[in-house]
Amino acid sequence: MTEQTGRVFWITGLSGAGKSTLARALQARLPQSILLDGDELRAVLGATASGFDRQSRLELARTYARLCGLLAGQGHTVIMATISLFHEIHAWNRENLPGYREIFLDVPEEVRRRRDPKGLYAAAQAGSVRQMAGAETPVDLPQAPHLVLHTACLSLEECVEAVLRLADA
């Protein structure tokens, strides 16, 4: 019996960077891929009540990484859209996830604030959101991502094409 090995596209960046948008567009181009979105997983796993502090986020990122490993180990292409900006998670992923490709969406804060799809930046400014990643809660920007995309300057199609080229490399 041959072992099936899939791959994992780990799309990371701060809120408003375009992770979910890119992940959905990429899934449309990669037939039979599995899309996991950090916000949706948090709800499915019942982690909405858990904290947003660094330690709680780190534990949740570990869960996401292990789930990606399980699915990729079964031969699936997994697209994971998550903030999960921790050096230890990125290192674990590189060591343990088959076909791991780390894609960092690097977007200036003013663009993320303007996009603000979930209203988090406005809520943080108003004081109703605490422990926002990259603001009150520190993050580790990736040290050596496989691909950096500046989604403020690139079209969605250009980003998808860049990821697909990475997939073929």
ZABAPA-771728 format. One record per atom (N, C-alpha, C): residue number from 1; x negated, y negated, z negated; atom name. Coordinates in steps of 0.001 Angstrom, whole numbers, plus 500000, padded with zeros to 6 digits. Each point is the difference from the previous one (the first is absolute). Example, Ala and Ser with C-alpha at 12.3 -4.5 7.8 and 13.67 -1.06 7.14 Angstrom:
2
nr / c1 / c2 / c3 / atom
1 / 486810 / 505690 / 492200 / N
1 / 500890 / 498810 / 500000 / CA
1 / 499100 / 498800 / 500000 / C
2 / 500350 / 498950 / 500720 / N
2 / 499180 / 498810 / 499940 / CA
2 / 500770 / 498910 / 499270 / C
//
This chain:
169
nr / c1 / c2 / c3 / atom
1 / 499150 / 501184 / 500000 / N
1 / 500850 / 498816 / 500000 / CA
1 / 499110 / 498760 / 500000 / C
2 / 500274 / 499065 / 500898 / N
2 / 499203 / 498777 / 500079 / CA
2 / 500585 / 498918 / 499113 / C
3 / 499108 / 499230 / 499430 / N
3 / 500413 / 498914 / 499129 / CA
3 / 500389 / 498794 / 500858 / C
4 / 501145 / 499428 / 499703 / N
4 / 500433 / 498813 / 500718 / CA
4 / 499428 / 498771 / 499308 / C
5 / 499536 / 499066 / 500795 / N
5 / 499495 / 498766 / 499422 / CA
5 / 500602 / 498822 / 500750 / C
6 / 500604 / 499125 / 499261 / N
6 / 500576 / 498801 / 500579 / CA
6 / 499061 / 498824 / 499806 / C
7 / 500589 / 498838 / 499887 / N
7 / 499221 / 498779 / 499804 / CA
7 / 500839 / 498997 / 499239 / C
8 / 499297 / 499029 / 499415 / N
8 / 500676 / 498977 / 499193 / CA
8 / 499540 / 498628 / 500462 / C
9 / 500957 / 499152 / 500332 / N
9 / 499746 / 498584 / 500278 / CA
9 / 500453 / 499243 / 498755 / C
10 / 499035 / 499477 / 499257 / N
10 / 500271 / 499296 / 498740 / CA
10 / 499981 / 498505 / 500316 / C
11 / 501181 / 499399 / 500150 / N
11 / 500122 / 498587 / 500355 / CA
11 / 500160 / 499206 / 498714 / C
12 / 499040 / 499134 / 499725 / N
12 / 499980 / 499282 / 498739 / CA
12 / 499815 / 498499 / 500220 / C
13 / 500402 / 499235 / 499038 / N
13 / 499912 / 498543 / 500037 / CA
13 / 500946 / 499461 / 498950 / C
14 / 499967 / 498722 / 499790 / N
14 / 500861 / 499382 / 498987 / CA
14 / 501424 / 499818 / 500521 / C
15 / 500898 / 499648 / 499117 / N
15 / 501393 / 499789 / 500381 / CA
15 / 500093 / 498937 / 501095 / C
16 / 500764 / 500310 / 501029 / N
16 / 500172 / 499068 / 501115 / CA
16 / 498966 / 500155 / 501097 / C
17 / 499099 / 500975 / 499882 / N
17 / 498958 / 500186 / 501012 / CA
17 / 500531 / 500668 / 501263 / C
18 / 501108 / 500729 / 499882 / N
18 / 500573 / 500674 / 501167 / CA
18 / 499839 / 501510 / 499986 / C
19 / 499759 / 500577 / 498842 / N
19 / 499766 / 501446 / 499882 / CA
19 / 501182 / 500818 / 500503 / C
20 / 501185 / 499726 / 499494 / N
20 / 501186 / 500771 / 500381 / CA
20 / 500340 / 499795 / 501473 / C
21 / 499857 / 498795 / 500470 / N
21 / 500287 / 499709 / 501410 / CA
21 / 499070 / 500781 / 500906 / C
22 / 498706 / 499980 / 499695 / N
22 / 499034 / 500755 / 500803 / CA
22 / 500259 / 501491 / 499883 / C
23 / 500288 / 500478 / 498806 / N
23 / 500240 / 501426 / 499796 / CA
23 / 501189 / 500490 / 500824 / C
24 / 501078 / 499237 / 500017 / N
24 / 501183 / 500395 / 500793 / CA
24 / 499678 / 500010 / 501490 / C
25 / 499280 / 499002 / 500467 / N
25 / 499638 / 499935 / 501421 / CA
25 / 499053 / 501145 / 500365 / C
26 / 499097 / 500326 / 499106 / N
26 / 499068 / 501094 / 500247 / CA
26 / 500742 / 501331 / 500022 / C
27 / 500934 / 500181 / 499089 / N
27 / 500778 / 501238 / 499978 / CA
27 / 500750 / 500205 / 501320 / C
28 / 500502 / 498926 / 500578 / N
28 / 500719 / 500105 / 501270 / CA
28 / 499086 / 500497 / 501119 / C
29 / 498699 / 499758 / 499873 / N
29 / 499035 / 500403 / 501026 / CA
29 / 499333 / 501349 / 499700 / C
30 / 500161 / 500493 / 498779 / N
30 / 499409 / 501290 / 499611 / CA
30 / 501133 / 500978 / 499699 / C
31 / 500428 / 500733 / 501010 / N
31 / 501139 / 500908 / 499819 / CA
31 / 499779 / 500962 / 498828 / C
32 / 501053 / 500246 / 499279 / N
32 / 500042 / 500935 / 498885 / CA
32 / 499066 / 499627 / 498849 / C
33 / 499638 / 498738 / 499913 / N
33 / 499213 / 499558 / 498853 / CA
33 / 500947 / 499755 / 498828 / C
34 / 499425 / 499968 / 498814 / N
34 / 500774 / 499759 / 498785 / CA
34 / 499593 / 498633 / 499460 / C
35 / 500983 / 499146 / 499813 / N
35 / 499758 / 498660 / 499470 / CA
35 / 500343 / 499977 / 498510 / C
36 / 499027 / 499601 / 499200 / N
36 / 500206 / 499804 / 498571 / CA
36 / 499749 / 498535 / 499700 / C
37 / 500973 / 499342 / 499416 / N
37 / 499874 / 498597 / 499649 / CA
37 / 499938 / 499885 / 498475 / C
38 / 499020 / 499270 / 499500 / N
38 / 499793 / 499897 / 498565 / CA
38 / 501228 / 499549 / 499233 / C
39 / 500712 / 499005 / 500502 / N
39 / 501191 / 499518 / 499303 / CA
39 / 501080 / 501078 / 499957 / C
40 / 500193 / 500695 / 501117 / N
40 / 501007 / 501061 / 500043 / CA
40 / 499600 / 501161 / 499102 / C
41 / 498714 / 500366 / 500017 / N
41 / 499533 / 501090 / 499147 / CA
41 / 500165 / 499663 / 498519 / C
42 / 499720 / 498771 / 499647 / N
42 / 500164 / 499570 / 498598 / CA
42 / 501439 / 500270 / 499563 / C
43 / 500964 / 499693 / 500850 / N
43 / 501406 / 500223 / 499666 / CA
43 / 500326 / 501491 / 499961 / C
44 / 499537 / 500752 / 500985 / N
44 / 500284 / 501438 / 500071 / CA
44 / 499402 / 500744 / 498819 / C
45 / 498806 / 499612 / 499609 / N
45 / 499317 / 500672 / 498894 / CA
45 / 500483 / 499527 / 498627 / C
46 / 500937 / 499058 / 500011 / N
46 / 500524 / 499490 / 498737 / CA
46 / 499010 / 499124 / 499263 / C
47 / 499083 / 499412 / 500744 / N
47 / 498955 / 499194 / 499382 / CA
47 / 500349 / 498518 / 499970 / C
48 / 501236 / 499654 / 500330 / N
48 / 500369 / 498582 / 500015 / CA
48 / 499953 / 499393 / 498611 / C
49 / 500179 / 500840 / 498980 / N
49 / 499954 / 499495 / 498627 / CA
49 / 498577 / 499971 / 499450 / C
50 / 499082 / 500717 / 500679 / N
50 / 498625 / 499991 / 499505 / CA
50 / 499390 / 498636 / 500266 / C
51 / 498937 / 499740 / 499329 / N
51 / 499406 / 498678 / 500071 / CA
51 / 499355 / 499675 / 501335 / C
52 / 499722 / 498724 / 500138 / N
52 / 499294 / 499512 / 501179 / CA
52 / 498586 / 499556 / 499622 / C
53 / 499589 / 500344 / 498786 / N
53 / 498638 / 499684 / 499577 / CA
53 / 499028 / 500884 / 500782 / C
54 / 498731 / 499689 / 499904 / N
54 / 498984 / 500709 / 500776 / CA
54 / 500018 / 501513 / 499750 / C
55 / 500084 / 500409 / 498744 / N
55 / 499960 / 501433 / 499683 / CA
55 / 501215 / 500730 / 500567 / C
56 / 501176 / 499427 / 499887 / N
56 / 501213 / 500626 / 500544 / CA
56 / 499928 / 500088 / 501518 / C
57 / 499507 / 498939 / 500636 / N
57 / 499845 / 500008 / 501453 / CA
57 / 498976 / 501050 / 500432 / C
58 / 498928 / 500123 / 499253 / N
58 / 498955 / 500973 / 500320 / CA
58 / 500546 / 501422 / 499920 / C
59 / 500761 / 500301 / 498960 / N
59 / 500591 / 501343 / 499868 / CA
59 / 500954 / 500293 / 501145 / C
60 / 500783 / 499019 / 500389 / N
60 / 500923 / 500187 / 501114 / CA
60 / 499234 / 500200 / 501305 / C
61 / 498922 / 499263 / 500196 / N
61 / 499166 / 500168 / 501199 / CA
61 / 499409 / 501402 / 500053 / C
62 / 499621 / 500538 / 498844 / N
62 / 499496 / 501386 / 499955 / CA
62 / 501079 / 500979 / 500454 / C
63 / 501215 / 499764 / 499578 / N
63 / 501117 / 500851 / 500419 / CA
63 / 500193 / 499909 / 501505 / C
64 / 499974 / 498789 / 500545 / N
64 / 500143 / 499818 / 501448 / CA
64 / 498904 / 500758 / 500743 / C
65 / 498769 / 499878 / 499520 / N
65 / 498864 / 500644 / 500666 / CA
65 / 500152 / 501519 / 499979 / C
66 / 500395 / 500550 / 498859 / N
66 / 500179 / 501456 / 499910 / CA
66 / 501130 / 500473 / 500911 / C
67 / 501079 / 499228 / 500083 / N
67 / 501104 / 500351 / 500891 / CA
67 / 499530 / 499980 / 501458 / C
68 / 499234 / 498986 / 500364 / N
68 / 499448 / 499939 / 501360 / CA
68 / 499137 / 501219 / 500281 / C
69 / 499185 / 500391 / 499020 / N
69 / 499144 / 501167 / 500160 / CA
69 / 500797 / 501275 / 500193 / C
70 / 501069 / 500157 / 499240 / N
70 / 500860 / 501174 / 500128 / CA
70 / 500578 / 500092 / 501410 / C
71 / 500548 / 498894 / 500482 / N
71 / 500635 / 499997 / 501317 / CA
71 / 498979 / 500158 / 501129 / C
72 / 498888 / 499307 / 499903 / N
72 / 498966 / 500115 / 501034 / CA
72 / 499402 / 501404 / 500006 / C
73 / 499898 / 500611 / 498827 / N
73 / 499498 / 501363 / 499904 / CA
73 / 500915 / 501010 / 500678 / C
74 / 501241 / 499619 / 500215 / N
74 / 500963 / 500854 / 500695 / CA
74 / 500051 / 499682 / 501493 / C
75 / 499080 / 499136 / 500444 / N
75 / 499901 / 499697 / 501425 / CA
75 / 500722 / 498757 / 500457 / C
76 / 500550 / 499234 / 499085 / N
76 / 500769 / 498808 / 500376 / CA
76 / 499103 / 498770 / 500168 / C
77 / 500454 / 499102 / 500857 / N
77 / 499419 / 498663 / 500064 / CA
77 / 500808 / 499138 / 499050 / C
78 / 499312 / 499427 / 499012 / N
78 / 500663 / 499202 / 498968 / CA
78 / 499572 / 498544 / 500156 / C
79 / 500981 / 499123 / 499999 / N
79 / 499755 / 498557 / 500026 / CA
79 / 500445 / 499465 / 498647 / C
80 / 499043 / 499517 / 499213 / N
80 / 500285 / 499507 / 498654 / CA
80 / 499843 / 498486 / 499986 / C
81 / 501065 / 499278 / 499705 / N
81 / 499971 / 498537 / 499887 / CA
81 / 500085 / 499647 / 498522 / C
82 / 498911 / 499480 / 499454 / N
82 / 499947 / 499752 / 498564 / CA
82 / 498982 / 498918 / 499667 / C
83 / 500230 / 499272 / 498942 / N
83 / 498979 / 499049 / 499546 / CA
83 / 498812 / 500812 / 499505 / C
84 / 500159 / 500745 / 498931 / N
84 / 498998 / 500950 / 499484 / CA
84 / 498554 / 499598 / 500261 / C
85 / 499653 / 498792 / 499590 / N
85 / 498648 / 499467 / 500232 / CA
85 / 499098 / 500298 / 498802 / C
86 / 499473 / 501228 / 499996 / N
86 / 499114 / 500471 / 498943 / CA
86 / 498825 / 500731 / 500631 / C
87 / 498796 / 499623 / 499623 / N
87 / 498823 / 500673 / 500557 / CA
87 / 500026 / 501494 / 499716 / C
88 / 500423 / 500384 / 498788 / N
88 / 499995 / 501421 / 499672 / CA
88 / 500994 / 500796 / 500838 / C
89 / 501098 / 499401 / 500374 / N
89 / 500972 / 500681 / 500871 / CA
89 / 499427 / 500140 / 501400 / C
90 / 499419 / 498923 / 500517 / N
90 / 499407 / 500066 / 501340 / CA
90 / 498908 / 501064 / 500047 / C
91 / 499168 / 500063 / 498967 / N
91 / 498925 / 501001 / 499953 / CA
91 / 500586 / 501411 / 499930 / C
92 / 501016 / 500197 / 499155 / N
92 / 500632 / 501316 / 499894 / CA
92 / 500603 / 500403 / 501345 / C
93 / 500672 / 499057 / 500641 / N
93 / 500615 / 500283 / 501300 / CA
93 / 498958 / 500461 / 501009 / C
94 / 498874 / 499297 / 500058 / N
94 / 498938 / 500363 / 500948 / CA
94 / 499480 / 501416 / 499745 / C
95 / 499942 / 500381 / 498745 / N
95 / 499476 / 501323 / 499634 / CA
95 / 501020 / 501118 / 500186 / C
96 / 501275 / 499680 / 499867 / N
96 / 501013 / 501047 / 499877 / CA
96 / 501083 / 500044 / 501074 / C
97 / 500188 / 498944 / 500741 / N
97 / 501097 / 499996 / 500974 / CA
97 / 499482 / 500315 / 501398 / C
98 / 500580 / 501007 / 500637 / N
98 / 499557 / 500342 / 501353 / CA
98 / 500327 / 498878 / 500985 / C
99 / 499074 / 499743 / 500897 / N
99 / 500229 / 498997 / 501043 / CA
99 / 500331 / 498628 / 499459 / C
100 / 499445 / 499660 / 498838 / N
100 / 500320 / 498733 / 499341 / CA
100 / 499476 / 498809 / 500786 / C
101 / 500901 / 499034 / 500229 / N
101 / 499645 / 498745 / 500633 / CA
101 / 500607 / 498880 / 499174 / C
102 / 499133 / 499127 / 499510 / N
102 / 500417 / 498887 / 499150 / CA
102 / 500117 / 498746 / 500865 / C
103 / 501188 / 499406 / 499997 / N
103 / 500271 / 498808 / 500793 / CA
103 / 500376 / 498881 / 499036 / C
104 / 499193 / 498960 / 499979 / N
104 / 500230 / 498874 / 499100 / CA
104 / 500565 / 498833 / 500791 / C
105 / 501139 / 499497 / 499561 / N
105 / 500625 / 498831 / 500622 / CA
105 / 499558 / 498775 / 499222 / C
106 / 499149 / 499226 / 500616 / N
106 / 499401 / 498825 / 499371 / CA
106 / 500736 / 498764 / 500501 / C
107 / 500759 / 499388 / 499104 / N
107 / 500864 / 498879 / 500376 / CA
107 / 499821 / 498880 / 498983 / C
108 / 499776 / 498778 / 500469 / N
108 / 499843 / 498877 / 499057 / CA
108 / 501236 / 499838 / 499110 / C
109 / 499754 / 499541 / 498780 / N
109 / 501086 / 499855 / 499032 / CA
109 / 501119 / 499097 / 500515 / C
110 / 499648 / 498920 / 500679 / N
110 / 501065 / 499092 / 500460 / CA
110 / 500932 / 500689 / 500996 / C
111 / 499481 / 500922 / 500796 / N
111 / 500841 / 500745 / 500946 / CA
111 / 500871 / 500995 / 499232 / C
112 / 499409 / 500694 / 499038 / N
112 / 500781 / 500949 / 499187 / CA
112 / 501108 / 499269 / 499257 / C
113 / 499697 / 498826 / 499453 / N
113 / 501019 / 499220 / 499284 / CA
113 / 501113 / 499556 / 500949 / C
114 / 499630 / 499642 / 501215 / N
114 / 500999 / 499555 / 500978 / CA
114 / 500898 / 501177 / 500408 / C
115 / 499405 / 501171 / 500172 / N
115 / 500791 / 501184 / 500370 / CA
115 / 500886 / 500429 / 498837 / C
116 / 499414 / 500213 / 498840 / N
116 / 500648 / 500377 / 498741 / CA
116 / 501284 / 500816 / 500201 / C
117 / 499900 / 501195 / 500632 / N
117 / 501197 / 500765 / 500353 / CA
117 / 500852 / 500426 / 498810 / C
118 / 499393 / 500165 / 498850 / N
118 / 500748 / 500448 / 498814 / CA
118 / 500234 / 498866 / 499012 / C
119 / 499560 / 498801 / 500338 / N
119 / 500170 / 498864 / 499107 / CA
119 / 499094 / 500053 / 498776 / C
120 / 498941 / 500804 / 500059 / N
120 / 499124 / 500180 / 498839 / CA
120 / 499167 / 498761 / 499691 / C
121 / 499490 / 499355 / 501040 / N
121 / 499159 / 498824 / 499751 / CA
121 / 500825 / 498879 / 499386 / C
122 / 501211 / 499806 / 500524 / N
122 / 500884 / 498973 / 499449 / CA
122 / 500384 / 500347 / 498563 / C
123 / 500293 / 501285 / 499738 / N
123 / 500369 / 500422 / 498654 / CA
123 / 498818 / 499864 / 499040 / C
124 / 498802 / 500324 / 500463 / N
124 / 498803 / 499863 / 499163 / CA
124 / 499764 / 498531 / 499662 / C
125 / 500190 / 499146 / 500986 / N
125 / 499814 / 498563 / 499764 / CA
125 / 501025 / 499478 / 499006 / C
126 / 501213 / 500559 / 500058 / N
126 / 501059 / 499587 / 499077 / CA
126 / 499834 / 500640 / 498619 / C
127 / 499092 / 500974 / 499908 / N
127 / 499747 / 500650 / 498722 / CA
127 / 500879 / 501202 / 499715 / C
128 / 500814 / 500420 / 500959 / N
128 / 500896 / 501138 / 499757 / CA
128 / 499381 / 501338 / 500395 / C
129 / 498858 / 499979 / 500668 / N
129 / 499268 / 501227 / 500321 / CA
129 / 498646 / 499914 / 499335 / C
130 / 499653 / 501050 / 499286 / N
130 / 498721 / 500079 / 499311 / CA
130 / 499176 / 501130 / 500599 / C
131 / 498711 / 499937 / 499791 / N
131 / 499065 / 501051 / 500396 / CA
131 / 500024 / 500278 / 501504 / C
132 / 500094 / 498958 / 500793 / N
132 / 499978 / 500159 / 501449 / CA
132 / 498579 / 500345 / 500451 / C
133 / 499903 / 501035 / 500820 / N
133 / 498692 / 500435 / 500506 / CA
133 / 499345 / 498878 / 500783 / C
134 / 498760 / 499731 / 499649 / N
134 / 499249 / 498953 / 500680 / CA
134 / 500166 / 498636 / 499366 / C
135 / 500951 / 499874 / 499093 / N
135 / 500186 / 498746 / 499269 / CA
135 / 499602 / 500265 / 498550 / C
136 / 500973 / 500370 / 499165 / N
136 / 499701 / 500293 / 498598 / CA
136 / 499283 / 501340 / 499827 / C
137 / 500327 / 500964 / 500854 / N
137 / 499387 / 501319 / 499922 / CA
137 / 498883 / 500072 / 501035 / C
138 / 498751 / 500172 / 499552 / N
138 / 498887 / 500024 / 500941 / CA
138 / 500044 / 501231 / 500907 / C
139 / 499470 / 499848 / 501189 / N
139 / 499912 / 501096 / 500969 / CA
139 / 498555 / 500137 / 500465 / C
140 / 499701 / 501152 / 500567 / N
140 / 498686 / 500255 / 500587 / CA
140 / 500165 / 500008 / 501513 / C
141 / 499493 / 498989 / 500652 / N
141 / 500079 / 500002 / 501455 / CA
141 / 499117 / 501121 / 500532 / C
142 / 500448 / 500673 / 501059 / N
142 / 499230 / 501133 / 500522 / CA
142 / 498566 / 499602 / 500347 / C
143 / 499065 / 500876 / 499657 / N
143 / 498586 / 499741 / 500267 / CA
143 / 499597 / 500421 / 501405 / C
144 / 500607 / 501058 / 500516 / N
144 / 499600 / 500504 / 501317 / CA
144 / 501196 / 500623 / 500716 / C
145 / 501036 / 499194 / 500267 / N
145 / 501147 / 500578 / 500712 / CA
145 / 499586 / 500409 / 501412 / C
146 / 500708 / 500963 / 500534 / N
146 / 499726 / 500423 / 501376 / CA
146 / 500408 / 498926 / 501004 / C
147 / 500979 / 499188 / 499609 / N
147 / 500516 / 498965 / 500887 / CA
147 / 500534 / 498845 / 499159 / C
148 / 499663 / 498783 / 500393 / N
148 / 500557 / 498795 / 499385 / CA
148 / 500820 / 499299 / 501074 / C
149 / 501256 / 499722 / 499675 / N
149 / 500875 / 499303 / 500936 / CA
149 / 500437 / 498675 / 499386 / C
150 / 499857 / 498950 / 500766 / N
150 / 500425 / 498659 / 499581 / CA
150 / 501380 / 499761 / 500619 / C
151 / 501030 / 500449 / 499292 / N
151 / 501344 / 499986 / 500572 / CA
151 / 500552 / 498597 / 500196 / C
152 / 499347 / 499006 / 499438 / N
152 / 500430 / 498618 / 500242 / CA
152 / 499593 / 499549 / 501403 / C
153 / 498999 / 500671 / 500573 / N
153 / 499461 / 499602 / 501303 / CA
153 / 500339 / 500990 / 501111 / C
154 / 500365 / 501218 / 499634 / N
154 / 500256 / 501047 / 500986 / CA
154 / 501489 / 500296 / 500083 / C
155 / 500437 / 500388 / 501188 / N
155 / 501395 / 500414 / 500151 / CA
155 / 500157 / 501400 / 499406 / C
156 / 501229 / 500370 / 499741 / N
156 / 500269 / 501334 / 499484 / CA
156 / 499488 / 501053 / 500980 / C
157 / 500222 / 499796 / 501258 / N
157 / 499539 / 500964 / 501020 / CA
157 / 498481 / 500104 / 500011 / C
158 / 499301 / 498886 / 499853 / N
158 / 498537 / 500045 / 499941 / CA
158 / 499525 / 500794 / 498789 / C
159 / 500692 / 499848 / 498898 / N
159 / 499642 / 500749 / 498785 / CA
159 / 500235 / 501494 / 500199 / C
160 / 501150 / 500353 / 500558 / N
160 / 500304 / 501410 / 500246 / CA
160 / 498962 / 500612 / 500935 / C
161 / 499665 / 499290 / 501062 / N
161 / 499007 / 500507 / 500946 / CA
161 / 498637 / 500196 / 499336 / C
162 / 499632 / 499100 / 499119 / N
162 / 498714 / 500129 / 499292 / CA
162 / 500006 / 501246 / 499108 / C
163 / 501120 / 500270 / 499325 / N
163 / 500082 / 501190 / 499162 / CA
163 / 499965 / 501253 / 500863 / C
164 / 500689 / 499978 / 501128 / N
164 / 500001 / 501174 / 500891 / CA
164 / 498605 / 500264 / 500555 / C
165 / 499241 / 498949 / 500298 / N
165 / 498606 / 500200 / 500440 / CA
165 / 499189 / 500631 / 498878 / C
166 / 500235 / 499564 / 498785 / N
166 / 499325 / 500588 / 498841 / CA
166 / 500378 / 501470 / 499871 / C
167 / 501245 / 500318 / 500250 / N
167 / 500475 / 501382 / 499895 / CA
167 / 499310 / 500903 / 501008 / C
168 / 499696 / 499449 / 501156 / N
168 / 499366 / 500793 / 501064 / CA
168 / 498494 / 500085 / 499846 / C
169 / 499439 / 499149 / 499135 / N
169 / 498529 / 499967 / 499851 / CA
169 / 499473 / 501202 / 499265 / C
//
